[in-house]
Amino acid sequence: MDTSRSQRWRERRALWATDFRLINPRAYCVDIIDHGLARAFIAEHHYLPTYPAAQVAVGLFGRCARLEGVAVFAVPATAAVIARHTGFTDPDSGTVLARLILLDSVPQNGESFFCARAFRLLRQARPGIEAVVSYSDPEAGHIGRVYAALSGAHRGTTRPRIVLRAGTRTISDRTLSKIRLRERGMDGAIDQLVRLGLPGPGLREDPAAWLQRLQTEQLLTRHRHAGLYTYCFELTRDARRRGLTLPRLPYPRILPAA
Protein backbone atom coordinates (compact mmCIF):
# COMPACT_ATOMS: atom_id res chain seq x y z
CA MET A 1 0.00 0.00 0.00
CA ASP A 2 1.31 3.44 -0.94
CA THR A 3 0.40 6.25 1.43
CA SER A 4 1.40 9.79 2.26
CA ARG A 5 0.95 9.14 5.98
CA SER A 6 3.99 8.71 8.21
CA GLN A 7 4.72 5.20 9.46
CA ARG A 8 5.55 5.08 13.16
CA TRP A 9 6.15 2.53 15.91
CA ARG A 10 4.77 2.09 19.41
CA GLU A 11 5.43 -0.91 21.63
CA ARG A 12 7.10 -2.60 18.61
CA ARG A 13 3.91 -2.33 16.52
CA ALA A 14 3.85 -0.59 13.15
CA LEU A 15 1.33 2.26 13.23
CA TRP A 16 0.55 5.46 11.34
CA ALA A 17 0.82 9.02 12.62
CA THR A 18 -2.48 9.85 14.29
CA ASP A 19 -2.01 13.63 13.96
CA PHE A 20 -2.57 14.67 10.33
CA ARG A 21 -1.27 18.20 10.88
CA LEU A 22 2.29 19.21 10.03
CA ILE A 23 4.59 19.38 13.01
CA ASN A 24 4.83 22.72 14.82
CA PRO A 25 8.55 23.21 15.59
CA ARG A 26 7.71 25.47 18.53
CA ALA A 27 5.85 22.63 20.24
CA TYR A 28 8.87 20.30 20.29
CA CYS A 29 12.38 20.31 21.71
CA VAL A 30 15.33 18.24 20.47
CA ASP A 31 18.29 17.51 22.74
CA ILE A 32 21.04 14.99 23.46
CA ILE A 33 19.89 12.40 25.99
CA ASP A 34 21.43 9.82 28.26
CA HIS A 35 22.00 6.39 26.73
CA GLY A 36 20.02 4.74 29.51
CA LEU A 37 16.92 6.74 28.59
CA ALA A 38 17.42 6.04 24.88
CA ARG A 39 17.99 2.32 25.53
CA ALA A 40 14.75 1.99 27.50
CA PHE A 41 12.75 3.82 24.80
CA ILE A 42 14.19 1.64 22.03
CA ALA A 43 13.55 -1.55 23.99
CA GLU A 44 9.92 -0.59 24.55
CA HIS A 45 8.98 0.70 21.10
CA HIS A 46 11.42 -0.13 18.29
CA TYR A 47 10.99 -3.23 16.11
CA LEU A 48 14.73 -3.81 16.69
CA PRO A 49 14.75 -3.61 20.50
CA THR A 50 18.48 -4.11 21.02
CA TYR A 51 20.66 -1.07 21.67
CA PRO A 52 23.61 -0.55 19.29
CA ALA A 53 27.19 0.50 20.12
CA ALA A 54 25.99 4.07 20.52
CA GLN A 55 28.03 7.24 20.23
CA VAL A 56 25.33 9.92 20.57
CA ALA A 57 21.62 9.62 21.41
CA VAL A 58 19.16 12.40 20.67
CA GLY A 59 15.60 12.74 21.94
CA LEU A 60 12.48 14.50 20.69
CA PHE A 61 10.41 15.99 23.51
CA GLY A 62 6.81 17.10 23.17
CA ARG A 63 4.27 18.48 25.59
CA CYS A 64 5.10 18.22 29.27
CA ALA A 65 8.69 17.29 28.30
CA ARG A 66 7.47 13.83 27.23
CA LEU A 67 9.94 11.78 25.20
CA GLU A 68 8.30 10.99 21.84
CA GLY A 69 11.23 10.06 19.62
CA VAL A 70 14.83 8.87 19.67
CA ALA A 71 17.71 8.85 17.19
CA VAL A 72 20.83 6.84 17.98
CA PHE A 73 24.13 7.36 16.16
CA ALA A 74 26.40 4.36 16.50
CA VAL A 75 29.69 2.78 15.55
CA PRO A 76 29.31 0.95 12.21
CA ALA A 77 29.58 -2.82 12.03
CA THR A 78 32.88 -2.44 10.13
CA ALA A 79 35.13 0.48 9.26
CA ALA A 80 34.56 -0.33 5.59
CA VAL A 81 31.00 1.03 5.87
CA ILE A 82 32.31 4.58 6.30
CA ALA A 83 34.90 4.34 3.54
CA ARG A 84 32.48 2.76 1.07
CA HIS A 85 29.62 5.21 1.51
CA THR A 86 31.27 8.48 2.61
CA GLY A 87 34.69 8.43 0.96
CA PHE A 88 36.53 9.04 4.25
CA THR A 89 39.32 6.59 5.03
CA ASP A 90 39.24 7.51 8.71
CA PRO A 91 36.28 5.61 10.22
CA ASP A 92 35.96 8.27 12.94
CA SER A 93 34.83 10.72 10.25
CA GLY A 94 31.49 8.94 9.93
CA THR A 95 28.78 7.29 11.96
CA VAL A 96 25.64 5.23 11.40
CA LEU A 97 22.10 6.32 12.23
CA ALA A 98 21.37 2.94 13.77
CA ARG A 99 17.96 3.68 15.29
CA LEU A 100 15.31 6.27 14.40
CA ILE A 101 11.86 6.09 15.93
CA LEU A 102 8.97 8.46 16.54
CA LEU A 103 5.73 7.60 18.28
CA ASP A 104 2.45 7.82 16.41
CA SER A 105 1.53 10.92 18.45
CA VAL A 106 4.08 13.05 16.56
CA PRO A 107 2.48 14.98 13.65
CA GLN A 108 3.39 14.63 9.97
CA ASN A 109 6.92 15.66 8.85
CA GLY A 110 8.17 14.90 12.35
CA GLU A 111 10.98 12.67 11.07
CA SER A 112 12.59 15.26 8.81
CA PHE A 113 12.25 17.95 11.49
CA PHE A 114 13.80 15.65 14.09
CA CYS A 115 16.62 14.33 11.90
CA ALA A 116 17.75 17.77 10.75
CA ARG A 117 18.12 18.95 14.33
CA ALA A 118 19.67 15.68 15.45
CA PHE A 119 22.38 16.09 12.80
CA ARG A 120 23.20 19.56 14.17
CA LEU A 121 23.50 18.22 17.71
CA LEU A 122 25.64 15.35 16.48
CA ARG A 123 28.09 17.78 14.90
CA GLN A 124 28.21 19.83 18.09
CA ALA A 125 28.90 16.77 20.23
CA ARG A 126 31.27 15.08 17.76
CA PRO A 127 32.78 17.73 15.43
CA GLY A 128 34.99 15.08 13.79
CA ILE A 129 31.96 13.31 12.33
CA GLU A 130 31.31 14.67 8.84
CA ALA A 131 28.89 12.14 7.35
CA VAL A 132 26.12 9.80 8.47
CA VAL A 133 25.21 6.46 6.89
CA SER A 134 21.75 5.02 7.38
CA TYR A 135 19.78 2.02 6.17
CA SER A 136 16.12 1.41 5.38
CA ASP A 137 14.63 -2.06 5.59
CA PRO A 138 11.91 -2.56 2.94
CA GLU A 139 10.80 -5.76 4.68
CA ALA A 140 9.82 -3.59 7.67
CA GLY A 141 7.97 -1.17 5.40
CA HIS A 142 10.77 1.41 5.15
CA ILE A 143 12.18 2.65 1.85
CA GLY A 144 13.78 5.87 3.10
CA ARG A 145 11.28 8.57 2.20
CA VAL A 146 12.44 10.60 5.20
CA TYR A 147 16.01 10.38 3.97
CA ALA A 148 14.94 11.46 0.50
CA ALA A 149 13.13 14.45 2.01
CA LEU A 150 16.42 15.40 3.68
CA SER A 151 18.31 15.02 0.36
CA GLY A 152 20.30 12.03 1.59
CA ALA A 153 22.34 10.36 -1.14
CA HIS A 154 20.96 6.93 -2.07
CA ARG A 155 24.07 4.75 -2.46
CA GLY A 156 22.33 1.49 -3.43
CA THR A 157 21.22 -1.76 -1.80
CA THR A 158 23.23 -4.04 0.47
CA ARG A 159 23.85 -7.60 -0.65
CA PRO A 160 21.13 -10.18 0.00
CA ARG A 161 21.92 -12.33 3.01
CA ILE A 162 20.56 -15.16 5.09
CA VAL A 163 19.24 -14.15 8.52
CA LEU A 164 17.74 -16.10 11.39
CA ARG A 165 14.24 -15.31 12.57
CA ALA A 166 12.18 -16.10 15.63
CA GLY A 167 8.70 -15.94 14.16
CA THR A 168 8.74 -12.71 12.14
CA ARG A 169 11.48 -11.11 14.25
CA THR A 170 14.96 -11.05 12.71
CA ILE A 171 17.78 -11.76 15.16
CA SER A 172 20.76 -9.50 14.61
CA ASP A 173 24.11 -11.00 13.63
CA ARG A 174 25.70 -9.26 16.60
CA THR A 175 23.30 -10.93 19.03
CA LEU A 176 24.03 -14.34 17.52
CA SER A 177 27.80 -13.84 17.54
CA LYS A 178 27.78 -12.89 21.23
CA ILE A 179 26.13 -16.24 21.96
CA ARG A 180 28.20 -18.40 19.61
CA LEU A 181 31.53 -16.90 20.71
CA ARG A 182 30.65 -16.49 24.40
CA GLU A 183 31.43 -12.79 24.17
CA ARG A 184 30.64 -10.09 26.68
CA GLY A 185 26.88 -9.51 26.67
CA MET A 186 26.10 -13.17 25.94
CA ASP A 187 23.68 -13.49 28.87
CA GLY A 188 21.72 -10.46 27.70
CA ALA A 189 21.62 -11.83 24.16
CA ILE A 190 20.26 -15.16 25.42
CA ASP A 191 17.64 -13.31 27.50
CA GLN A 192 16.58 -11.41 24.37
CA LEU A 193 15.78 -14.66 22.56
CA VAL A 194 14.02 -16.10 25.61
CA ARG A 195 11.83 -12.97 25.82
CA LEU A 196 10.76 -13.71 22.25
CA GLY A 197 9.29 -16.99 23.49
CA LEU A 198 12.18 -19.35 22.72
CA PRO A 199 13.15 -21.99 25.32
CA GLY A 200 16.38 -21.18 27.13
CA PRO A 201 19.50 -23.36 26.98
CA GLY A 202 19.56 -26.50 29.06
CA LEU A 203 21.76 -26.98 32.10
CA ARG A 204 25.42 -27.01 30.94
CA GLU A 205 24.28 -26.80 27.29
CA ASP A 206 26.85 -25.07 25.09
CA PRO A 207 25.40 -21.75 23.82
CA ALA A 208 26.41 -22.45 20.21
CA ALA A 209 24.83 -25.92 20.44
CA TRP A 210 21.68 -24.32 21.87
CA LEU A 211 21.38 -22.04 18.82
CA GLN A 212 21.86 -25.02 16.53
CA ARG A 213 19.17 -26.96 18.42
CA LEU A 214 16.72 -24.06 18.00
CA GLN A 215 17.35 -24.19 14.25
CA THR A 216 16.95 -27.97 14.13
CA GLU A 217 13.63 -27.67 15.97
CA GLN A 218 12.55 -24.89 13.54
CA LEU A 219 12.22 -22.37 16.37
CA LEU A 220 14.85 -20.27 14.63
CA THR A 221 14.33 -20.29 10.87
CA ARG A 222 16.51 -19.16 7.98
CA HIS A 223 15.23 -16.31 5.84
CA ARG A 224 16.74 -14.72 2.74
CA HIS A 225 16.74 -10.95 3.21
CA ALA A 226 16.80 -9.07 -0.09
CA GLY A 227 18.97 -6.25 1.26
CA LEU A 228 18.75 -2.78 2.80
CA TYR A 229 18.59 0.57 1.03
CA THR A 230 21.68 2.58 1.93
CA TYR A 231 21.78 6.36 2.35
CA CYS A 232 24.48 8.89 3.20
CA PHE A 233 24.06 12.36 4.67
CA GLU A 234 26.99 14.63 3.82
CA LEU A 235 27.13 17.12 6.70
CA THR A 236 30.17 19.18 5.71
CA ARG A 237 31.67 20.75 2.60
CA ASP A 238 34.45 18.14 2.58
CA ALA A 239 31.89 15.32 2.81
CA ARG A 240 29.94 16.75 -0.12
CA ARG A 241 33.12 17.04 -2.15
CA ARG A 242 34.04 13.40 -1.47
CA GLY A 243 30.50 12.35 -2.29
CA LEU A 244 30.84 13.61 -5.85
CA THR A 245 32.80 10.46 -6.71
CA LEU A 246 30.30 8.06 -5.09
CA PRO A 247 26.98 6.71 -6.38
CA ARG A 248 23.90 8.90 -6.04
CA LEU A 249 21.06 6.75 -7.33
CA PRO A 250 17.36 7.50 -7.86
CA TYR A 251 15.33 7.10 -4.69
CA PRO A 252 13.49 3.79 -4.25
CA ARG A 253 9.74 3.85 -4.57
CA ILE A 254 6.89 1.49 -3.84
CA LEU A 255 5.54 0.05 -7.06
CA PRO A 256 1.74 -0.18 -7.39
CA ALA A 257 0.26 -3.65 -7.08
CA ALA A 258 -0.34 -5.44 -10.39
C-alpha positions as CSV (number, residue, x, y, z in Angstrom):
1,M,0.0,0.0,0.0
2,D,1.3,3.4,-0.9
3,T,0.4,6.3,1.4
4,S,1.4,9.8,2.3
5,R,0.9,9.1,6.0
6,S,4.0,8.7,8.2
7,Q,4.7,5.2,9.5
8,R,5.5,5.1,13.2
9,W,6.1,2.5,15.9
10,R,4.8,2.1,19.4
11,E,5.4,-0.9,21.6
12,R,7.1,-2.6,18.6
13,R,3.9,-2.3,16.5
14,A,3.8,-0.6,13.2
15,L,1.3,2.3,13.2
16,W,0.6,5.5,11.3
17,A,0.8,9.0,12.6
18,T,-2.5,9.9,14.3
19,D,-2.0,13.6,14.0
20,F,-2.6,14.7,10.3
21,R,-1.3,18.2,10.9
22,L,2.3,19.2,10.0
23,I,4.6,19.4,13.0
24,N,4.8,22.7,14.8
25,P,8.6,23.2,15.6
26,R,7.7,25.5,18.5
27,A,5.8,22.6,20.2
28,Y,8.9,20.3,20.3
29,C,12.4,20.3,21.7
30,V,15.3,18.2,20.5
31,D,18.3,17.5,22.7
32,I,21.0,15.0,23.5
33,I,19.9,12.4,26.0
34,D,21.4,9.8,28.3
35,H,22.0,6.4,26.7
36,G,20.0,4.7,29.5
37,L,16.9,6.7,28.6
38,A,17.4,6.0,24.9
39,R,18.0,2.3,25.5
40,A,14.7,2.0,27.5
41,F,12.7,3.8,24.8
42,I,14.2,1.6,22.0
43,A,13.6,-1.6,24.0
44,E,9.9,-0.6,24.5
45,H,9.0,0.7,21.1
46,H,11.4,-0.1,18.3
47,Y,11.0,-3.2,16.1
48,L,14.7,-3.8,16.7
49,P,14.8,-3.6,20.5
50,T,18.5,-4.1,21.0
51,Y,20.7,-1.1,21.7
52,P,23.6,-0.5,19.3
53,A,27.2,0.5,20.1
54,A,26.0,4.1,20.5
55,Q,28.0,7.2,20.2
56,V,25.3,9.9,20.6
57,A,21.6,9.6,21.4
58,V,19.2,12.4,20.7
59,G,15.6,12.7,21.9
60,L,12.5,14.5,20.7
61,F,10.4,16.0,23.5
62,G,6.8,17.1,23.2
63,R,4.3,18.5,25.6
64,C,5.1,18.2,29.3
65,A,8.7,17.3,28.3
66,R,7.5,13.8,27.2
67,L,9.9,11.8,25.2
68,E,8.3,11.0,21.8
69,G,11.2,10.1,19.6
70,V,14.8,8.9,19.7
71,A,17.7,8.9,17.2
72,V,20.8,6.8,18.0
73,F,24.1,7.4,16.2
74,A,26.4,4.4,16.5
75,V,29.7,2.8,15.5
76,P,29.3,1.0,12.2
77,A,29.6,-2.8,12.0
78,T,32.9,-2.4,10.1
79,A,35.1,0.5,9.3
80,A,34.6,-0.3,5.6
81,V,31.0,1.0,5.9
82,I,32.3,4.6,6.3
83,A,34.9,4.3,3.5
84,R,32.5,2.8,1.1
85,H,29.6,5.2,1.5
86,T,31.3,8.5,2.6
87,G,34.7,8.4,1.0
88,F,36.5,9.0,4.2
89,T,39.3,6.6,5.0
90,D,39.2,7.5,8.7
91,P,36.3,5.6,10.2
92,D,36.0,8.3,12.9
93,S,34.8,10.7,10.3
94,G,31.5,8.9,9.9
95,T,28.8,7.3,12.0
96,V,25.6,5.2,11.4
97,L,22.1,6.3,12.2
98,A,21.4,2.9,13.8
99,R,18.0,3.7,15.3
100,L,15.3,6.3,14.4
101,I,11.9,6.1,15.9
102,L,9.0,8.5,16.5
103,L,5.7,7.6,18.3
104,D,2.5,7.8,16.4
105,S,1.5,10.9,18.5
106,V,4.1,13.0,16.6
107,P,2.5,15.0,13.6
108,Q,3.4,14.6,10.0
109,N,6.9,15.7,8.8
110,G,8.2,14.9,12.4
111,E,11.0,12.7,11.1
112,S,12.6,15.3,8.8
113,F,12.2,17.9,11.5
114,F,13.8,15.7,14.1
115,C,16.6,14.3,11.9
116,A,17.7,17.8,10.8
117,R,18.1,18.9,14.3
118,A,19.7,15.7,15.5
119,F,22.4,16.1,12.8
120,R,23.2,19.6,14.2
121,L,23.5,18.2,17.7
122,L,25.6,15.3,16.5
123,R,28.1,17.8,14.9
124,Q,28.2,19.8,18.1
125,A,28.9,16.8,20.2
126,R,31.3,15.1,17.8
127,P,32.8,17.7,15.4
128,G,35.0,15.1,13.8
129,I,32.0,13.3,12.3
130,E,31.3,14.7,8.8
131,A,28.9,12.1,7.3
132,V,26.1,9.8,8.5
133,V,25.2,6.5,6.9
134,S,21.8,5.0,7.4
135,Y,19.8,2.0,6.2
136,S,16.1,1.4,5.4
137,D,14.6,-2.1,5.6
138,P,11.9,-2.6,2.9
139,E,10.8,-5.8,4.7
140,A,9.8,-3.6,7.7
141,G,8.0,-1.2,5.4
142,H,10.8,1.4,5.1
143,I,12.2,2.6,1.8
144,G,13.8,5.9,3.1
145,R,11.3,8.6,2.2
146,V,12.4,10.6,5.2
147,Y,16.0,10.4,4.0
148,A,14.9,11.5,0.5
149,A,13.1,14.4,2.0
150,L,16.4,15.4,3.7
151,S,18.3,15.0,0.4
152,G,20.3,12.0,1.6
153,A,22.3,10.4,-1.1
154,H,21.0,6.9,-2.1
155,R,24.1,4.7,-2.5
156,G,22.3,1.5,-3.4
157,T,21.2,-1.8,-1.8
158,T,23.2,-4.0,0.5
159,R,23.9,-7.6,-0.7
160,P,21.1,-10.2,0.0
161,R,21.9,-12.3,3.0
162,I,20.6,-15.2,5.1
163,V,19.2,-14.2,8.5
164,L,17.7,-16.1,11.4
165,R,14.2,-15.3,12.6
166,A,12.2,-16.1,15.6
167,G,8.7,-15.9,14.2
168,T,8.7,-12.7,12.1
169,R,11.5,-11.1,14.2
170,T,15.0,-11.1,12.7
171,I,17.8,-11.8,15.2
172,S,20.8,-9.5,14.6
173,D,24.1,-11.0,13.6
174,R,25.7,-9.3,16.6
175,T,23.3,-10.9,19.0
176,L,24.0,-14.3,17.5
177,S,27.8,-13.8,17.5
178,K,27.8,-12.9,21.2
179,I,26.1,-16.2,22.0
180,R,28.2,-18.4,19.6
181,L,31.5,-16.9,20.7
182,R,30.7,-16.5,24.4
183,E,31.4,-12.8,24.2
184,R,30.6,-10.1,26.7
185,G,26.9,-9.5,26.7
186,M,26.1,-13.2,25.9
187,D,23.7,-13.5,28.9
188,G,21.7,-10.5,27.7
189,A,21.6,-11.8,24.2
190,I,20.3,-15.2,25.4
191,D,17.6,-13.3,27.5
192,Q,16.6,-11.4,24.4
193,L,15.8,-14.7,22.6
194,V,14.0,-16.1,25.6
195,R,11.8,-13.0,25.8
196,L,10.8,-13.7,22.2
197,G,9.3,-17.0,23.5
198,L,12.2,-19.3,22.7
199,P,13.1,-22.0,25.3
200,G,16.4,-21.2,27.1
201,P,19.5,-23.4,27.0
202,G,19.6,-26.5,29.1
203,L,21.8,-27.0,32.1
204,R,25.4,-27.0,30.9
205,E,24.3,-26.8,27.3
206,D,26.8,-25.1,25.1
207,P,25.4,-21.7,23.8
208,A,26.4,-22.5,20.2
209,A,24.8,-25.9,20.4
210,W,21.7,-24.3,21.9
211,L,21.4,-22.0,18.8
212,Q,21.9,-25.0,16.5
213,R,19.2,-27.0,18.4
214,L,16.7,-24.1,18.0
215,Q,17.3,-24.2,14.3
216,T,16.9,-28.0,14.1
217,E,13.6,-27.7,16.0
218,Q,12.5,-24.9,13.5
219,L,12.2,-22.4,16.4
220,L,14.9,-20.3,14.6
221,T,14.3,-20.3,10.9
222,R,16.5,-19.2,8.0
223,H,15.2,-16.3,5.8
224,R,16.7,-14.7,2.7
225,H,16.7,-11.0,3.2
226,A,16.8,-9.1,-0.1
227,G,19.0,-6.2,1.3
228,L,18.8,-2.8,2.8
229,Y,18.6,0.6,1.0
230,T,21.7,2.6,1.9
231,Y,21.8,6.4,2.4
232,C,24.5,8.9,3.2
233,F,24.1,12.4,4.7
234,E,27.0,14.6,3.8
235,L,27.1,17.1,6.7
236,T,30.2,19.2,5.7
237,R,31.7,20.7,2.6
238,D,34.4,18.1,2.6
239,A,31.9,15.3,2.8
240,R,29.9,16.8,-0.1
241,R,33.1,17.0,-2.2
242,R,34.0,13.4,-1.5
243,G,30.5,12.3,-2.3
244,L,30.8,13.6,-5.9
245,T,32.8,10.5,-6.7
246,L,30.3,8.1,-5.1
247,P,27.0,6.7,-6.4
248,R,23.9,8.9,-6.0
249,L,21.1,6.7,-7.3
250,P,17.4,7.5,-7.9
251,Y,15.3,7.1,-4.7
252,P,13.5,3.8,-4.3
253,R,9.7,3.8,-4.6
254,I,6.9,1.5,-3.8
255,L,5.5,0.0,-7.1
256,P,1.7,-0.2,-7.4
257,A,0.3,-3.6,-7.1
258,A,-0.3,-5.4,-10.4
